[in-house]
C-alpha cells in the first residue's frame, strides 16, 4: 500500500470529469483486498471519509472528496466459461481486447471505455449505446466482492432469502427490500434507463436476491468494489448500421420504426454539433438531407444478416445502409467523438457544462424531451449541444455556460429544476446512466418520494458512521 500525501499528486486527484474541485487530505494506492481494508480502517480511524476512484471519468462528481481517495491498482482478468472475474483497476478497453481473443465480449461500452475502469463501471452501473439490447453493468453483474466501511470484506451473489440468513447485515437489507416491493415498483421511473438512487428494483429476481446489484450504481457510498464477476457473451457474427435523418416532428415515429427491428443500438446525433465544431467532414458522407438529426441504428446477430428485410421495414425513412466493418467502425467513431468536439466549443469563459446532460424518459416521449430541452435552452438564449441514446430516450444535452459567474451558475440550477420536474412528470429519470454524484444528490428525494427513506436506511446499515463517499447520492447523511 502506498500512501500519497504530496501536494502535486493530491491536486491531480482533486477533480474528475465533473464541475467540482475538492482537494483530498490524502490518498492510497492499494494492491490487494487486504490493503483496501487496511486503508479504509486507517482513514476512518483518523476521522477521514473514503472515496473510491476509478478512471476519474465521473461527470456528476462521484470520485473526489475532502477525505481519503482510494485508488486500486489491481487489474487482473480471469476468464471462465461464460463469465470474467475482474479486479477493479481493469480498464474497459483492455477487457475488450482480452475477451476478443476468446471471441467473447461484455457489451456495456461507455463512451469513456478507453479510460474508465471496471470498478468504476460497477459503482456507477455504467451503460452506453448497446444498453437497449444488452442492458447495463448491473444486468451483467453476476457477483461481487466488497469491502465495507468497517473494513470487513463481503462476497455477494445470487442467493435465496434463506441463504442470506447467516449474515445479519445482508438479511436485514434483503428484508427491507422484500417488505417494500410494492412501493419500490411504484416509485421506479418508467424509463428504460435509470442511474439515480439505489436500484432497489434490481435486487429481487424471482426466488433469488441479487444483493450484488445493490452495489451496482451505489457510487462508492455503501462500500468498495474489490472484485466483479461479469457475464460475457459470444460476439455476434454480423452487424449492420442504418443511418437515417429526421426532423424534430418526425423523430418519435422514426425511432419507433427502428425499434421494431430489435436493434443493438439506436442513437441520436444533432448534426449542428459537427458544424459548430468545424468538423462537418466527419459525418458529411453519412448525410443526404438538411434534416437536423441523424439516427444510427445498429443490428447484429448470429444467423446471417437481415439487412434487406430490415431495410424494407424502414424503407420510408430512406436510410443509408453500411455493412462493411470499416465503414461501420468509422461511423461509430464519428458519433463517439461528439462530446470531444463539443468540449472544443469554448466561447469566452463559456463551455458545455453538466446538469441536465443525462435526462431519460419513456421511449415514446423522446420528441417531447428534445422539445423540452431545446425550448429551455432557447428561452434562456443559450447555445447548446444535443445527442444521445434515441432507443432509450436518454439524451446528453449541455448548455454553454461559465459556472465561475454566479449568475450563470444560477441559470444552470434553474435549468435543472425546470427540466427535472418536467421529466419526472413524464415518468422519467434525471439521470439515465451518469449517476447522481454530488451534482444531483439533493434531487434524489424528489425523484423517489416514497422510497428515498429506504435508501437512507440501507446507507445507515452498510455505513453507519458515513465514512463512504459522503454527499454523493444520499445528500442528508
HUDAJO-V873820 format. One record per pair of residues at least 4 apart in sequence whose C-alpha atoms are under 7 Angstrom apart, sorted by the first residue. I is the first residue (numbers start at 1). GAP is how many residues later the second one is. D is the distance in whole Angstrom. If there is no record, write none. Layout:
BEGIN
i=I gap=GAP d=D
i=I gap=GAP d=D
END
This chain:
BEGIN
i=1 gap=27 d=7
i=1 gap=28 d=6
i=1 gap=29 d=5
i=1 gap=30 d=6
i=1 gap=34 d=6
i=2 gap=26 d=6
i=2 gap=27 d=5
i=2 gap=28 d=7
i=3 gap=24 d=6
i=3 gap=25 d=5
i=3 gap=26 d=6
i=4 gap=22 d=6
i=4 gap=23 d=5
i=4 gap=24 d=6
i=5 gap=5 d=7
i=5 gap=21 d=5
i=5 gap=22 d=7
i=6 gap=4 d=6
i=7 gap=4 d=6
i=8 gap=4 d=7
i=9 gap=4 d=7
i=10 gap=4 d=6
i=10 gap=13 d=7
i=10 gap=14 d=6
i=10 gap=16 d=7
i=11 gap=12 d=6
i=13 gap=51 d=7
i=14 gap=7 d=5
i=14 gap=8 d=5
i=14 gap=9 d=5
i=14 gap=10 d=6
i=14 gap=50 d=6
i=15 gap=5 d=7
i=15 gap=6 d=5
i=15 gap=7 d=7
i=15 gap=49 d=6
i=16 gap=40 d=5
i=16 gap=41 d=6
i=16 gap=42 d=6
i=16 gap=45 d=7
i=16 gap=47 d=7
i=16 gap=48 d=7
i=17 gap=39 d=7
i=17 gap=40 d=5
i=17 gap=41 d=5
i=17 gap=42 d=5
i=18 gap=40 d=6
i=18 gap=41 d=4
i=18 gap=42 d=5
i=18 gap=43 d=5
i=20 gap=41 d=7
i=22 gap=42 d=6
i=22 gap=43 d=6
i=22 gap=44 d=6
i=23 gap=42 d=7
i=23 gap=43 d=6
i=24 gap=41 d=6
i=24 gap=42 d=4
i=24 gap=43 d=5
i=24 gap=44 d=6
i=24 gap=45 d=7
i=25 gap=41 d=6
i=25 gap=42 d=5
i=25 gap=43 d=6
i=26 gap=41 d=7
i=26 gap=42 d=5
i=26 gap=43 d=7
i=27 gap=41 d=5
i=27 gap=42 d=4
i=27 gap=43 d=6
i=28 gap=11 d=7
i=28 gap=41 d=6
i=28 gap=42 d=5
i=28 gap=43 d=6
i=29 gap=41 d=6
i=29 gap=42 d=5
i=29 gap=43 d=6
i=29 gap=44 d=7
i=30 gap=5 d=6
i=30 gap=6 d=6
i=30 gap=41 d=6
i=30 gap=42 d=5
i=30 gap=43 d=6
i=31 gap=4 d=6
i=31 gap=41 d=6
i=31 gap=42 d=6
i=31 gap=43 d=5
i=32 gap=4 d=6
i=32 gap=42 d=7
i=33 gap=4 d=6
i=33 gap=193 d=6
i=34 gap=4 d=6
i=35 gap=4 d=6
i=36 gap=4 d=6
i=37 gap=4 d=6
i=37 gap=110 d=6
i=37 gap=114 d=4
i=37 gap=115 d=7
i=38 gap=4 d=6
i=38 gap=113 d=7
i=39 gap=4 d=6
i=40 gap=4 d=6
i=40 gap=10 d=7
i=40 gap=109 d=7
i=40 gap=111 d=6
i=41 gap=4 d=6
i=41 gap=109 d=6
i=41 gap=110 d=6
i=42 gap=4 d=6
i=43 gap=4 d=6
i=43 gap=5 d=5
i=43 gap=6 d=7
i=43 gap=7 d=7
i=43 gap=25 d=6
i=44 gap=4 d=5
i=44 gap=5 d=6
i=44 gap=423 d=6
i=48 gap=19 d=5
i=48 gap=20 d=6
i=49 gap=18 d=5
i=49 gap=19 d=6
i=49 gap=418 d=5
i=49 gap=419 d=6
i=49 gap=420 d=6
i=50 gap=17 d=6
i=50 gap=18 d=5
i=50 gap=19 d=6
i=50 gap=20 d=7
i=50 gap=417 d=6
i=50 gap=418 d=5
i=50 gap=419 d=6
i=51 gap=12 d=6
i=51 gap=13 d=7
i=51 gap=14 d=6
i=51 gap=17 d=6
i=51 gap=18 d=5
i=51 gap=19 d=6
i=51 gap=169 d=7
i=51 gap=417 d=6
i=51 gap=418 d=5
i=52 gap=11 d=6
i=52 gap=17 d=6
i=52 gap=18 d=5
i=52 gap=19 d=6
i=52 gap=168 d=6
i=52 gap=172 d=6
i=53 gap=10 d=5
i=53 gap=16 d=7
i=53 gap=17 d=6
i=53 gap=18 d=5
i=54 gap=17 d=7
i=54 gap=35 d=7
i=54 gap=62 d=7
i=54 gap=63 d=6
i=54 gap=65 d=6
i=54 gap=66 d=5
i=55 gap=60 d=6
i=55 gap=61 d=5
i=55 gap=62 d=6
i=56 gap=7 d=6
i=57 gap=59 d=6
i=58 gap=4 d=6
i=58 gap=5 d=7
i=59 gap=375 d=7
i=60 gap=374 d=7
i=60 gap=375 d=7
i=60 gap=376 d=6
i=60 gap=377 d=5
i=60 gap=378 d=6
i=60 gap=379 d=5
i=61 gap=376 d=5
i=61 gap=377 d=6
i=61 gap=378 d=6
i=62 gap=157 d=6
i=62 gap=375 d=5
i=62 gap=376 d=6
i=62 gap=410 d=6
i=65 gap=4 d=7
i=72 gap=16 d=7
i=72 gap=17 d=6
i=73 gap=16 d=5
i=74 gap=13 d=6
i=74 gap=14 d=6
i=74 gap=15 d=5
i=75 gap=11 d=7
i=75 gap=12 d=5
i=75 gap=13 d=6
i=75 gap=14 d=4
i=75 gap=15 d=4
i=76 gap=10 d=6
i=76 gap=11 d=5
i=76 gap=14 d=7
i=77 gap=7 d=7
i=77 gap=8 d=6
i=77 gap=9 d=5
i=77 gap=10 d=7
i=78 gap=6 d=6
i=78 gap=7 d=5
i=78 gap=8 d=7
i=79 gap=4 d=6
i=79 gap=5 d=5
i=79 gap=6 d=6
i=80 gap=4 d=6
i=82 gap=149 d=6
i=82 gap=150 d=5
i=82 gap=151 d=7
i=83 gap=146 d=7
i=83 gap=147 d=5
i=83 gap=148 d=4
i=83 gap=149 d=5
i=84 gap=145 d=6
i=84 gap=146 d=5
i=84 gap=147 d=7
i=84 gap=148 d=7
i=85 gap=142 d=7
i=85 gap=143 d=6
i=85 gap=144 d=4
i=85 gap=145 d=6
i=86 gap=4 d=7
i=86 gap=141 d=6
i=86 gap=142 d=5
i=86 gap=143 d=6
i=87 gap=139 d=6
i=87 gap=140 d=5
i=87 gap=141 d=7
i=88 gap=29 d=7
i=88 gap=30 d=5
i=88 gap=31 d=4
i=88 gap=137 d=7
i=88 gap=138 d=6
i=88 gap=139 d=6
i=89 gap=28 d=6
i=89 gap=29 d=6
i=89 gap=30 d=6
i=90 gap=4 d=7
i=90 gap=5 d=7
i=90 gap=27 d=5
i=90 gap=28 d=6
i=91 gap=4 d=6
i=91 gap=23 d=7
i=91 gap=24 d=6
i=91 gap=25 d=6
i=91 gap=26 d=4
i=91 gap=27 d=6
i=92 gap=4 d=6
i=92 gap=21 d=5
i=92 gap=22 d=6
i=92 gap=24 d=6
i=92 gap=25 d=6
i=92 gap=26 d=6
i=93 gap=4 d=6
i=93 gap=20 d=6
i=93 gap=21 d=5
i=94 gap=4 d=6
i=95 gap=4 d=6
i=96 gap=4 d=6
i=96 gap=9 d=6
i=97 gap=4 d=7
i=99 gap=4 d=7
i=99 gap=5 d=5
i=99 gap=6 d=5
i=100 gap=4 d=5
i=100 gap=5 d=6
i=103 gap=131 d=6
i=103 gap=132 d=6
i=104 gap=128 d=6
i=104 gap=129 d=5
i=104 gap=130 d=4
i=104 gap=131 d=5
i=105 gap=127 d=5
i=105 gap=128 d=5
i=105 gap=129 d=6
i=105 gap=130 d=6
i=106 gap=125 d=7
i=106 gap=126 d=5
i=106 gap=127 d=6
i=107 gap=23 d=7
i=107 gap=27 d=7
i=108 gap=19 d=5
i=108 gap=20 d=6
i=108 gap=22 d=7
i=108 gap=23 d=7
i=108 gap=28 d=6
i=108 gap=29 d=6
i=109 gap=4 d=6
i=109 gap=18 d=7
i=109 gap=19 d=5
i=110 gap=16 d=7
i=110 gap=17 d=6
i=110 gap=18 d=5
i=111 gap=17 d=7
i=111 gap=225 d=6
i=112 gap=4 d=6
i=116 gap=4 d=7
i=117 gap=4 d=6
i=118 gap=4 d=6
i=119 gap=4 d=6
i=119 gap=106 d=6
i=120 gap=4 d=6
i=121 gap=4 d=6
i=121 gap=5 d=5
i=121 gap=16 d=7
i=122 gap=4 d=7
i=122 gap=15 d=6
i=122 gap=16 d=7
i=122 gap=94 d=5
i=122 gap=95 d=6
i=123 gap=92 d=6
i=123 gap=93 d=5
i=123 gap=94 d=5
i=123 gap=95 d=6
i=123 gap=96 d=5
i=123 gap=97 d=6
i=124 gap=92 d=6
i=124 gap=93 d=4
i=124 gap=94 d=7
i=124 gap=95 d=5
i=124 gap=311 d=6
i=125 gap=11 d=6
i=125 gap=12 d=5
i=125 gap=13 d=6
i=125 gap=70 d=7
i=125 gap=91 d=5
i=125 gap=92 d=4
i=126 gap=10 d=6
i=126 gap=11 d=6
i=126 gap=307 d=6
i=127 gap=4 d=6
i=127 gap=9 d=5
i=127 gap=10 d=6
i=127 gap=306 d=6
i=129 gap=136 d=5
i=129 gap=138 d=7
i=129 gap=260 d=6
i=130 gap=4 d=6
i=130 gap=134 d=5
i=130 gap=135 d=5
i=131 gap=4 d=4
i=131 gap=5 d=6
i=132 gap=132 d=6
i=132 gap=133 d=6
i=132 gap=259 d=6
i=132 gap=260 d=6
i=133 gap=130 d=7
i=133 gap=131 d=5
i=135 gap=4 d=6
i=136 gap=4 d=7
i=137 gap=4 d=6
i=138 gap=75 d=6
i=138 gap=78 d=5
i=140 gap=90 d=5
i=140 gap=91 d=5
i=141 gap=72 d=7
i=141 gap=87 d=7
i=141 gap=88 d=6
i=141 gap=89 d=5
i=141 gap=90 d=6
i=142 gap=15 d=6
i=142 gap=87 d=5
i=142 gap=88 d=5
i=142 gap=89 d=6
i=143 gap=13 d=6
i=143 gap=14 d=4
i=143 gap=69 d=6
i=143 gap=85 d=6
i=143 gap=86 d=5
i=144 gap=11 d=6
i=144 gap=12 d=5
i=144 gap=13 d=7
i=144 gap=68 d=6
i=144 gap=83 d=5
i=144 gap=84 d=5
i=144 gap=85 d=6
i=145 gap=9 d=6
i=145 gap=10 d=4
i=145 gap=11 d=6
i=145 gap=80 d=6
i=145 gap=81 d=5
i=145 gap=82 d=5
i=145 gap=83 d=7
i=146 gap=7 d=6
i=146 gap=8 d=5
i=146 gap=9 d=7
i=146 gap=77 d=6
i=146 gap=78 d=5
i=146 gap=79 d=5
i=146 gap=80 d=5
i=147 gap=4 d=6
i=147 gap=5 d=6
i=147 gap=6 d=4
i=147 gap=7 d=6
i=147 gap=76 d=6
i=147 gap=77 d=5
i=147 gap=78 d=7
i=147 gap=79 d=7
i=148 gap=4 d=5
i=148 gap=5 d=6
i=148 gap=74 d=7
i=148 gap=75 d=4
i=148 gap=76 d=6
i=148 gap=314 d=7
i=149 gap=74 d=6
i=149 gap=314 d=6
i=149 gap=318 d=6
i=149 gap=319 d=6
i=156 gap=55 d=6
i=156 gap=56 d=5
i=157 gap=53 d=6
i=157 gap=54 d=6
i=157 gap=55 d=6
i=158 gap=50 d=6
i=158 gap=51 d=6
i=158 gap=52 d=5
i=159 gap=4 d=6
i=159 gap=5 d=7
i=159 gap=49 d=5
i=159 gap=50 d=5
i=159 gap=51 d=7
i=160 gap=4 d=7
i=160 gap=47 d=6
i=160 gap=48 d=5
i=160 gap=49 d=6
i=161 gap=4 d=7
i=161 gap=48 d=7
i=164 gap=6 d=6
i=164 gap=7 d=5
i=165 gap=6 d=5
i=167 gap=4 d=6
i=168 gap=4 d=6
i=169 gap=4 d=6
i=170 gap=4 d=6
i=171 gap=4 d=6
i=172 gap=4 d=6
i=173 gap=4 d=6
i=173 gap=285 d=7
i=174 gap=4 d=6
i=175 gap=4 d=6
i=176 gap=4 d=6
i=177 gap=4 d=6
i=177 gap=23 d=7
i=180 gap=4 d=6
i=181 gap=4 d=6
i=182 gap=4 d=6
i=183 gap=4 d=6
i=183 gap=267 d=7
i=183 gap=268 d=7
i=184 gap=4 d=6
i=184 gap=16 d=7
i=184 gap=17 d=6
i=184 gap=267 d=6
i=185 gap=16 d=6
i=187 gap=261 d=6
i=187 gap=263 d=6
i=187 gap=264 d=7
i=189 gap=238 d=5
i=189 gap=239 d=5
i=189 gap=240 d=6
i=190 gap=172 d=6
i=190 gap=237 d=5
i=190 gap=238 d=6
i=191 gap=169 d=6
i=191 gap=170 d=5
i=191 gap=171 d=4
i=191 gap=172 d=7
i=191 gap=236 d=7
i=191 gap=237 d=5
i=191 gap=238 d=7
i=192 gap=170 d=6
i=192 gap=200 d=6
i=193 gap=167 d=7
i=193 gap=199 d=6
i=193 gap=239 d=5
i=193 gap=240 d=7
i=194 gap=235 d=6
i=194 gap=237 d=6
i=194 gap=238 d=4
i=194 gap=239 d=6
i=195 gap=22 d=7
i=195 gap=236 d=6
i=195 gap=237 d=5
i=195 gap=238 d=5
i=195 gap=239 d=6
i=195 gap=240 d=5
i=196 gap=235 d=6
i=196 gap=239 d=5
i=196 gap=240 d=6
i=196 gap=248 d=7
i=197 gap=247 d=6
i=197 gap=276 d=6
i=198 gap=16 d=6
i=198 gap=19 d=7
i=198 gap=20 d=6
i=198 gap=257 d=6
i=199 gap=15 d=6
i=200 gap=14 d=7
i=202 gap=11 d=6
i=203 gap=6 d=5
i=203 gap=7 d=5
i=203 gap=8 d=6
i=203 gap=10 d=6
i=203 gap=11 d=6
i=204 gap=4 d=6
i=204 gap=5 d=5
i=204 gap=6 d=6
i=205 gap=4 d=6
i=212 gap=4 d=7
i=214 gap=4 d=7
i=215 gap=7 d=7
i=218 gap=4 d=6
i=220 gap=4 d=6
i=220 gap=248 d=6
i=220 gap=249 d=6
i=221 gap=247 d=5
i=221 gap=248 d=5
i=221 gap=249 d=7
i=221 gap=251 d=7
i=222 gap=237 d=6
i=222 gap=240 d=6
i=222 gap=241 d=6
i=222 gap=246 d=6
i=223 gap=245 d=6
i=236 gap=64 d=6
i=236 gap=65 d=5
i=236 gap=66 d=5
i=237 gap=64 d=6
i=237 gap=65 d=5
i=238 gap=62 d=6
i=238 gap=63 d=6
i=238 gap=64 d=6
i=238 gap=66 d=7
i=238 gap=67 d=6
i=239 gap=59 d=7
i=239 gap=60 d=5
i=239 gap=61 d=4
i=239 gap=62 d=7
i=239 gap=84 d=7
i=240 gap=58 d=6
i=240 gap=59 d=5
i=240 gap=60 d=6
i=240 gap=67 d=7
i=240 gap=82 d=6
i=240 gap=83 d=5
i=241 gap=55 d=7
i=241 gap=56 d=6
i=241 gap=57 d=4
i=241 gap=58 d=6
i=241 gap=80 d=6
i=241 gap=81 d=5
i=241 gap=82 d=7
i=241 gap=87 d=6
i=242 gap=54 d=6
i=242 gap=55 d=5
i=242 gap=56 d=6
i=242 gap=77 d=6
i=242 gap=78 d=6
i=242 gap=79 d=5
i=242 gap=80 d=6
i=243 gap=43 d=7
i=243 gap=51 d=7
i=243 gap=52 d=6
i=243 gap=53 d=5
i=243 gap=54 d=6
i=243 gap=76 d=5
i=243 gap=77 d=5
i=243 gap=78 d=7
i=244 gap=50 d=6
i=244 gap=51 d=5
i=244 gap=52 d=7
i=244 gap=73 d=6
i=244 gap=74 d=7
i=244 gap=75 d=4
i=244 gap=76 d=6
i=245 gap=46 d=6
i=245 gap=48 d=6
i=245 gap=49 d=4
i=245 gap=50 d=6
i=246 gap=4 d=6
i=246 gap=5 d=6
i=246 gap=45 d=5
i=246 gap=46 d=7
i=246 gap=47 d=5
i=246 gap=48 d=6
i=247 gap=4 d=6
i=247 gap=44 d=5
i=247 gap=45 d=6
i=247 gap=46 d=6
i=248 gap=119 d=7
i=250 gap=4 d=6
i=251 gap=4 d=6
i=251 gap=116 d=6
i=252 gap=4 d=6
i=252 gap=112 d=7
i=252 gap=114 d=6
i=252 gap=115 d=6
i=253 gap=4 d=6
i=254 gap=4 d=6
i=255 gap=4 d=6
i=255 gap=135 d=7
i=255 gap=136 d=7
i=256 gap=4 d=7
i=257 gap=57 d=6
i=258 gap=39 d=7
i=258 gap=56 d=7
i=259 gap=4 d=6
i=259 gap=132 d=7
i=261 gap=49 d=7
i=263 gap=34 d=6
i=263 gap=35 d=6
i=263 gap=36 d=5
i=264 gap=34 d=6
i=264 gap=35 d=5
i=264 gap=36 d=6
i=265 gap=32 d=6
i=265 gap=33 d=5
i=266 gap=29 d=7
i=266 gap=30 d=6
i=266 gap=31 d=4
i=266 gap=32 d=6
i=266 gap=123 d=6
i=266 gap=124 d=6
i=266 gap=125 d=5
i=267 gap=28 d=6
i=267 gap=29 d=5
i=267 gap=30 d=7
i=267 gap=121 d=6
i=267 gap=122 d=4
i=267 gap=123 d=5
i=267 gap=124 d=7
i=268 gap=25 d=7
i=268 gap=26 d=6
i=268 gap=27 d=5
i=268 gap=28 d=6
i=268 gap=119 d=5
i=268 gap=120 d=5
i=268 gap=121 d=6
i=268 gap=122 d=5
i=269 gap=24 d=6
i=269 gap=25 d=5
i=269 gap=26 d=6
i=269 gap=118 d=5
i=269 gap=119 d=7
i=270 gap=22 d=6
i=270 gap=23 d=5
i=270 gap=24 d=6
i=270 gap=116 d=6
i=270 gap=117 d=6
i=271 gap=4 d=7
i=271 gap=21 d=6
i=271 gap=22 d=6
i=271 gap=23 d=7
i=272 gap=4 d=6
i=273 gap=4 d=6
i=273 gap=69 d=7
i=273 gap=112 d=6
i=274 gap=4 d=6
i=274 gap=5 d=5
i=274 gap=6 d=5
i=275 gap=4 d=6
i=275 gap=5 d=5
i=277 gap=64 d=6
i=277 gap=65 d=7
i=277 gap=67 d=7
i=277 gap=68 d=6
i=280 gap=4 d=6
i=282 gap=52 d=6
i=283 gap=4 d=7
i=283 gap=51 d=7
i=306 gap=4 d=6
i=307 gap=4 d=6
i=308 gap=4 d=6
i=309 gap=4 d=6
i=310 gap=4 d=7
i=311 gap=4 d=6
i=322 gap=5 d=6
i=322 gap=6 d=6
i=323 gap=5 d=7
i=324 gap=4 d=6
i=325 gap=4 d=6
i=326 gap=4 d=6
i=327 gap=4 d=6
i=328 gap=4 d=6
i=329 gap=4 d=6
i=330 gap=4 d=6
i=331 gap=4 d=6
i=332 gap=4 d=6
i=333 gap=4 d=6
i=334 gap=4 d=7
i=337 gap=4 d=6
i=338 gap=4 d=6
i=339 gap=4 d=6
i=340 gap=4 d=7
i=342 gap=43 d=7
i=343 gap=8 d=7
i=343 gap=9 d=6
i=345 gap=6 d=6
i=346 gap=4 d=6
i=346 gap=5 d=5
i=347 gap=4 d=7
i=349 gap=53 d=5
i=350 gap=50 d=5
i=350 gap=51 d=4
i=350 gap=52 d=4
i=351 gap=49 d=5
i=351 gap=50 d=6
i=351 gap=51 d=7
i=352 gap=46 d=5
i=352 gap=47 d=5
i=352 gap=48 d=4
i=352 gap=49 d=6
i=353 gap=45 d=5
i=353 gap=46 d=6
i=353 gap=47 d=6
i=353 gap=48 d=7
i=354 gap=44 d=6
i=355 gap=57 d=7
i=355 gap=61 d=6
i=356 gap=41 d=6
i=356 gap=42 d=7
i=356 gap=60 d=6
i=357 gap=38 d=7
i=357 gap=39 d=4
i=357 gap=40 d=5
i=357 gap=41 d=5
i=358 gap=36 d=6
i=358 gap=37 d=6
i=358 gap=38 d=5
i=358 gap=72 d=7
i=358 gap=73 d=5
i=358 gap=74 d=6
i=358 gap=75 d=7
i=358 gap=76 d=7
i=359 gap=35 d=6
i=359 gap=36 d=6
i=359 gap=37 d=7
i=359 gap=70 d=6
i=359 gap=71 d=5
i=359 gap=72 d=5
i=359 gap=73 d=6
i=360 gap=33 d=6
i=360 gap=34 d=4
i=360 gap=35 d=6
i=360 gap=68 d=5
i=360 gap=69 d=5
i=360 gap=70 d=6
i=360 gap=71 d=6
i=360 gap=72 d=5
i=361 gap=4 d=6
i=361 gap=5 d=7
i=361 gap=32 d=6
i=361 gap=33 d=7
i=361 gap=62 d=7
i=361 gap=65 d=6
i=361 gap=66 d=6
i=361 gap=67 d=4
i=361 gap=68 d=6
i=362 gap=31 d=6
i=362 gap=65 d=7
i=362 gap=66 d=6
i=363 gap=28 d=7
i=363 gap=29 d=6
i=363 gap=30 d=5
i=365 gap=4 d=6
i=366 gap=4 d=6
i=366 gap=27 d=5
i=367 gap=4 d=6
i=368 gap=4 d=6
i=369 gap=4 d=6
i=370 gap=4 d=6
i=371 gap=4 d=6
i=372 gap=4 d=6
i=373 gap=4 d=6
i=374 gap=4 d=6
i=375 gap=4 d=6
i=376 gap=4 d=7
i=377 gap=4 d=6
i=377 gap=5 d=5
i=377 gap=22 d=7
i=378 gap=4 d=6
i=382 gap=17 d=6
i=382 gap=18 d=7
i=383 gap=16 d=6
i=383 gap=17 d=6
i=384 gap=13 d=7
i=384 gap=14 d=5
i=384 gap=15 d=4
i=384 gap=16 d=6
i=385 gap=12 d=5
i=385 gap=13 d=5
i=385 gap=14 d=7
i=386 gap=10 d=6
i=386 gap=11 d=4
i=386 gap=12 d=7
i=387 gap=8 d=6
i=387 gap=9 d=5
i=387 gap=10 d=6
i=388 gap=6 d=6
i=388 gap=7 d=4
i=388 gap=8 d=5
i=389 gap=4 d=6
i=389 gap=5 d=5
i=389 gap=6 d=6
i=390 gap=4 d=6
i=394 gap=38 d=6
i=401 gap=7 d=6
i=402 gap=6 d=6
i=403 gap=5 d=6
i=403 gap=6 d=5
i=405 gap=4 d=6
i=406 gap=4 d=6
i=407 gap=4 d=6
i=408 gap=4 d=6
i=409 gap=4 d=6
i=410 gap=4 d=6
i=411 gap=4 d=6
i=412 gap=4 d=6
i=413 gap=4 d=6
i=414 gap=4 d=6
i=415 gap=4 d=6
i=416 gap=4 d=6
i=417 gap=4 d=6
i=418 gap=4 d=6
i=419 gap=4 d=6
i=420 gap=4 d=6
i=420 gap=10 d=6
i=421 gap=4 d=6
i=422 gap=4 d=6
i=423 gap=4 d=7
i=423 gap=5 d=5
i=423 gap=6 d=6
i=423 gap=7 d=7
i=424 gap=4 d=5
i=424 gap=5 d=6
i=424 gap=23 d=7
i=431 gap=4 d=6
i=431 gap=5 d=7
i=436 gap=4 d=5
i=436 gap=5 d=5
i=436 gap=36 d=7
i=436 gap=37 d=5
i=437 gap=4 d=6
i=437 gap=35 d=5
i=437 gap=36 d=5
i=438 gap=33 d=6
i=438 gap=34 d=5
i=438 gap=35 d=7
i=440 gap=4 d=7
i=441 gap=31 d=6
i=441 gap=32 d=4
i=441 gap=33 d=6
i=441 gap=34 d=5
i=442 gap=33 d=6
i=443 gap=4 d=7
i=444 gap=4 d=6
i=445 gap=4 d=6
i=445 gap=7 d=5
i=448 gap=4 d=5
i=451 gap=4 d=7
i=452 gap=4 d=6
i=453 gap=4 d=6
i=454 gap=4 d=6
i=455 gap=4 d=6
i=456 gap=4 d=6
i=456 gap=18 d=7
i=457 gap=4 d=6
i=458 gap=4 d=6
i=459 gap=4 d=6
i=460 gap=4 d=4
i=463 gap=4 d=6
i=463 gap=5 d=7
i=466 gap=4 d=6
i=466 gap=11 d=7
i=470 gap=7 d=7
i=471 gap=4 d=5
END
